[in-house]
Amino acid sequence: TNTLSKIRTHTMRNLRYTLLSFIVAATAMLPGHLSAQIALTNDTDGAAFALVADGRAAAIAIDGSDAEVVTTAAAMLSSDIEAVSGLKPALTDTPSGTAVIAGTIGQSKFIDKLIADGKLDASAVAGKWEAFGLQVVDHPTDGTSKALVAYGSTPRGTAYALLEVSRIIGVSPYIW
């Protein structure tokens, strides 16, 4: 049992170091100008984005050709918004009205078009490993008045962006 105890202690110590490294690395990848702008608020001014308003949750739009992890993270965000507000956002492949648009650079037609049209500046994360960004965009697509755009340099980066929204609204990523 002494050997087993040493193995458990060593494994837990390595796990703690791994988690600490992950947290520091993920924080370093989030561009400072983006993290300072994203916060939970009751304001309804032009710069704010309402995940839930007037008894309706903003839909979460994802490109079906993006990676499966993006769909999984979008479903998790939808459940998290429901847990906080009582309203469950629909997952859709067509953004409209107000929406959360999520996707990976180079894999999502929504994200690539926003970049090409100059509506999304993804230069802070493009080409980086598992980096992500969040940005509110007015009139991102025809029929969409406003969107919270969650994007990543890789599919896992996009998942991190979506889970960051969950964290901001008060849901722990450790609750499954």
C-alpha positions in Angstrom: 0.0 0.0 0.0 2.9 2.3 0.6 3.9 2.0 -3.2 0.3 2.7 -4.2 0.2 5.7 -1.9 3.3 7.1 -3.6 1.9 6.5 -7.0 -1.3 8.3 -6.1 0.6 11.3 -4.6 2.8 11.5 -7.6 -0.1 11.3 -10.0 -2.1 14.0 -8.2 1.0 16.3 -8.1 1.4 15.9 -11.8 -2.3 16.5 -12.4 -2.1 19.7 -10.3 0.9 20.9 -12.3 -0.8 20.0 -15.6 -3.9 21.9 -14.7 -1.9 25.0 -13.6 0.0 24.9 -16.8 -3.2 24.7 -18.8 -4.8 27.6 -17.0 -1.8 29.8 -17.5 -1.5 28.8 -21.1 -5.2 29.4 -21.9 -5.1 32.8 -20.2 -2.0 33.8 -22.1 -3.8 32.9 -25.4 -6.8 35.1 -24.8 -6.0 38.5 -26.3 -6.1 41.1 -23.5 -8.3 43.5 -25.4 -11.0 40.9 -25.8 -11.0 39.6 -22.2 -11.4 43.2 -20.9 -14.5 43.8 -23.1 -16.5 40.6 -22.3 -18.4 40.7 -19.0 -21.8 39.8 -17.6 -24.0 42.9 -17.5 -27.6 44.1 -17.2 -26.9 47.0 -19.6 -28.8 47.0 -22.8 -26.7 49.6 -24.6 -25.6 49.2 -28.2 -22.3 47.4 -27.3 -24.0 44.8 -25.2 -25.2 41.4 -26.4 -28.2 39.7 -24.8 -27.9 36.0 -24.6 -31.5 36.0 -23.3 -34.0 38.9 -23.7 -37.7 39.4 -23.9 -38.4 35.7 -23.0 -36.2 34.4 -25.8 -32.7 32.9 -25.9 -30.4 33.8 -28.8 -29.8 30.8 -31.0 -26.3 29.3 -31.4 -25.3 29.0 -35.0 -22.6 26.6 -36.1 -21.4 25.4 -39.5 -22.1 21.7 -39.9 -18.7 21.2 -41.6 -16.9 22.4 -38.5 -15.4 19.8 -36.1 -17.6 17.7 -33.8 -16.1 19.3 -30.7 -17.6 22.6 -31.8 -21.1 21.1 -31.9 -20.5 19.5 -28.5 -19.3 22.7 -26.9 -22.3 24.6 -28.5 -24.7 22.1 -27.0 -23.0 22.5 -23.6 -23.3 26.3 -23.8 -27.0 25.9 -24.8 -27.5 23.7 -21.7 -25.6 26.2 -19.5 -27.7 29.1 -20.7 -30.8 27.1 -19.9 -29.5 26.3 -16.4 -29.0 30.0 -15.7 -32.0 31.5 -17.5 -34.6 28.8 -17.8 -34.6 29.2 -21.6 -32.7 26.9 -23.9 -31.1 28.4 -27.0 -31.7 26.4 -30.2 -28.7 25.1 -32.2 -29.0 26.1 -35.8 -27.0 26.2 -39.0 -28.4 29.6 -40.1 -28.0 32.6 -37.9 -30.9 35.1 -37.7 -32.1 37.9 -35.4 -29.6 37.9 -32.6 -27.4 34.9 -32.4 -24.2 33.4 -31.0 -22.1 32.5 -34.1 -19.4 29.9 -33.3 -16.8 28.5 -35.6 -13.2 27.7 -36.4 -11.1 29.9 -38.7 -10.7 28.0 -42.0 -13.5 25.5 -41.2 -16.5 27.6 -40.7 -18.1 29.5 -43.6 -19.6 32.0 -41.1 -16.3 32.9 -39.5 -14.4 32.9 -42.8 -17.0 35.3 -44.4 -16.9 37.6 -41.4 -13.1 37.8 -41.7 -13.3 38.3 -45.5 -15.9 41.1 -45.1 -13.8 42.9 -42.5 -16.4 42.4 -39.8 -14.3 40.2 -37.6 -10.6 40.8 -36.7 -9.2 37.4 -35.9 -5.6 38.4 -36.4 -4.9 38.0 -32.6 -5.7 34.3 -32.7 -5.2 33.2 -36.4 -2.3 30.7 -36.7 -1.9 30.3 -33.0 -2.4 27.0 -31.2 -5.9 26.5 -29.6 -6.4 30.3 -29.3 -9.8 31.9 -29.2 -11.6 35.2 -29.3 -15.1 36.6 -28.5 -16.4 39.7 -30.3 -19.8 41.3 -30.7 -20.6 42.1 -34.3 -23.4 44.2 -35.6 -25.2 42.9 -38.8 -22.8 40.0 -39.3 -25.0 38.3 -41.9 -28.2 39.1 -43.8 -31.1 38.7 -41.4 -28.9 38.8 -38.3 -29.0 42.1 -36.4 -26.3 41.3 -33.9 -24.1 38.4 -32.9 -21.7 37.3 -30.3 -19.0 35.6 -32.4 -17.0 32.9 -30.6 -14.2 31.8 -32.8 -11.0 29.8 -32.5 -7.8 29.1 -34.4 -8.5 25.4 -34.0 -11.7 23.5 -33.2 -10.5 23.1 -29.6 -9.9 26.8 -29.5 -13.5 27.4 -30.6 -14.7 25.0 -27.9 -12.7 27.1 -25.4 -14.4 30.2 -26.7 -17.9 28.7 -26.1 -17.0 27.4 -22.7 -15.6 30.9 -21.8 -19.1 32.3 -22.4 -20.4 29.6 -20.0 -17.8 30.7 -17.4 -18.7 34.3 -17.8 -22.4 33.6 -17.0 -21.3 31.7 -13.9 -21.3 28.1 -15.0 -18.2 26.0 -13.9 -16.7 23.9 -16.7 -16.3 21.2 -14.1 -20.0 20.6 -13.9 -21.1 18.0 -16.5 
